[in-house]
């Protein structure tokens, strides 16, 4: 037997884009169901960087104080080391916003917070362990979505289906919409190392010839990314775990023995970096947002914040027509039109960093020197305002519409 539900808006994916959109629509009085394929949000692959643009949204919604009561670390400045040369590249402290810093917070805490806030509204519901698998199509329009659950098949009839199910979206594949593959020169190996009293608190990156290493402060441990050139993973495995631990130890800003926390390859997870975007985001009855519309590079950690901006723009435009039953395809196209340029512009910046900074660092050679542009940034507080604004607020930051804030 197939379980059937009917709502105004069905959202596939309980990530930042899906949960924020679900929360905003429910706050505006729209009946919404979020489908999340996992039983919980506990995954290390999720980004942890809550940028000032997202913190502004939380402030506009009156959620900021409760949100910042959750454990987090504040990052005002981003530094990098090229070989033996330290550089300060971004200073967020001068941004004219409520929170001129990045809040480093495990994304599962962020998602649990949004889900709990959404459940304060009677029109919000979330179904865990419900993986969106296909679209329900009738008379040339999307009429709903089917999902697999432990209890059996689920059919959700809806005026609008939103695909927010990430870069490996089933719904994107089923929609037939074409994606443009932009490409990335690297992948990342993701793992934890213990954090000890006396360690620096600074989130940081290290560029050495042939490798790039990033450390994110998560309070009681370091979340680390060891960046490798695409196609080199098998060679790394072939050298063995002791060689990998030695390579990691050489990059640490403290004793190299800390790399012994890696006891097996099971402690190291591959993050396959992919950068692409849909050429069209919408069909009648269907809209894609977040990574499902535009998979971002991890450069700058901006993916979560771009997804939140998509959700805000979508809610601002769609809440009223959804509630009144007058949603049109033009409304969906308007969301795409507003958010496509920020996605393209951000990806262009990421690709420039990939090609001009990361790819050369991962190449062969004896010495590594910082690119001229980065040396200029590090030497000028005025110039550092540019990446601070792009990183902190993004291209075309969104603000929650007054009718949603006041709801």
Secondary structure by P-SEA (a helix, b strand, c coil): cbbbbbccbbbccccaaaaaaaaaaaaaccbbbbbbcccccccccccccccaaaaaaaaaacccccccccbbbbbcbbbbbcccccccccccccccccccbbbbccaaaaaaaaaaaaaccccbbbbccccccbbbbcccccccccccccccbbbbbccbbbcccccccaaaaaacbbbbbbcccbbbbbbbbbbccccccccbbbbcccbbbbbbbccccccccccccccaaaaaaaacaaaaaaaaaaaccccccccccccccccccccbbbbbbbcccccccbbbcccccbbbcccccaaaaaaaaaaaaaaaccaaaaaaccccaaaaaaaaaacaaaaaaaaaaaaaaaaccccccccccccccccaaaaaaaaccccaaaaaaaaaccccccccccccccc
